[in-house]
Amino acid sequence: HVVRYIQRARPERGTLCKEQVERAALIMDAPITAFTAFIDIGEEDQMTELEQYLNAKGISVNIDEEDIEFEVRFRRIVEKSCAIFENQAIQLSELEGLLYCIASLFHMLQENTASLLEAVCIMITTGTNQDNARHRLKMLGLLFCQFESKDPMSLIVLKHEFQFAIDYNAGHLLNINLTTLKKWMRCWKLSVDDSRQLLKQFWEASKSTSNKSLRIDILKELLSLSSSSLTEEGTDDLATELIVLVLADSNRYVFNSILQLESVKNLQSQKIYKLLQIFVEEKLPSFIKFCETDKEYLESLGLDYSVCEHKMQILTLLSLAVGSSEIPFSLLSSELGVGVSEIEQLVIDAVRLQLLSARIDHVNQKLLVTSCVHRTFGPEQWKHIYNRLSSWKQSISALQSNIKTLQITPLSSQ
């Protein structure tokens, strides 16, 4: 068979980094310690075998030509191999074997590596349809893992992965998180504009995933890159979409960091900014008043009124709990717009979300607060922490002083 390779060995390329191994294991749904590669014949013989293989498949390649540059011969093999990938009758394992052969040869190239790698990526995506899209994306991922994470060549493959995920709504198949991507971006030493373009591509690819948290994190990173890029067309739309996403997320209740983004501040003249301000700083009555002035606005944003109302009730509860050790049911009922019987469920929801630590005193009709999350964190909150720490320091000093002055009388011997 054309493909001569063995597994778990290619010492001349060194060992794989941890991130490569982990990602490759995710792509192939199996543990991996290294990749399959040619190790037993030279590159000239490898290309000759590939050319013979293509001829055997009915793809005409002249194998008798002499004095052809390595790069020219390699490009011809890649371009001719597109017909193999376009043939839907070819087995998936055979396509993977062909990719391993070509990837092995690619590392022998000295010049024009970027354009040749682009050609390899195009070869992989040739003949893609909805039935084989998952496998083709997997192959792009395997090609990515053939390079060290700091190698600029891996960036070329990653861009093709993102574009492929966009074209075939396959973002849910990408085994990439934002933390890892940011690490790679630092290795590649991308400019702000290049980083922004890559993140925007990642954002577009993520639209087909149900992972709302990932989408929010990507948008936050994208919009916080640099104020110099805020004039770029579409930034306001991205900021608006970020606000809608965080407000719709049932697990997010602290939005102060969103409000501080320069791109979000640019929306101050718009209603969406006022809505975000209400969720950051104000209470339920302000939300109700806002909605009464334009009842269809939330619906136009794709937000559910009942979900937003429940979130505002939880946020109002947090505002009441800050700085209070006891809250009467009568005050809770008035501020939250619910009957006494519904207060307990709201408290349970806040505790479940780890926003509040409290217990209900049914006898005295009170909520006893132990601690709660602050909706905003600014100079006032830092001052509160400073005062608490200063008080704690004074208490410790007083305790140490008491211990020093304490006279311990030894027991008399019996």
Secondary structure, 3 states (H helix, E strand, C coil): CCCCCECCCCHHHCCCCHHHHHHHHHHHCCCCCCCCECCCCCHHHHHHHHHHHHHHCCCCCCCCCCCCCHHHHHHHHHHHHHHHHHCCCCCHHHHHHHHHHHHHHHCCCCCCHHHHHHHHHHHHHCCCCCCCHHHHHHHHHHHHCCCCCCCHHHHHHHHHHHHHHHHCCCHHHCCCCHHHHHHHHHHHCCCHHHHHHHHHHHHHHHCCCCCHHHHHHHHHHHHCCCHHHCCCCCHHHHHHHHHHHHHHCCCCCCCHHHHCCHHHHCCCCCHHHHHHHHHHHCCHHHHHHHHHHCCCHHHHHCCCHHHHHHHHHHHHHHHHHCCCCEEEHHHHHHHHCCCHHHHHHHHHHHHHCCCEEEEEECCCCEEEEEEECCCCCCHHHHHHHHHHHHHHHHHHHHHHHHHHHCCCCCCCCC
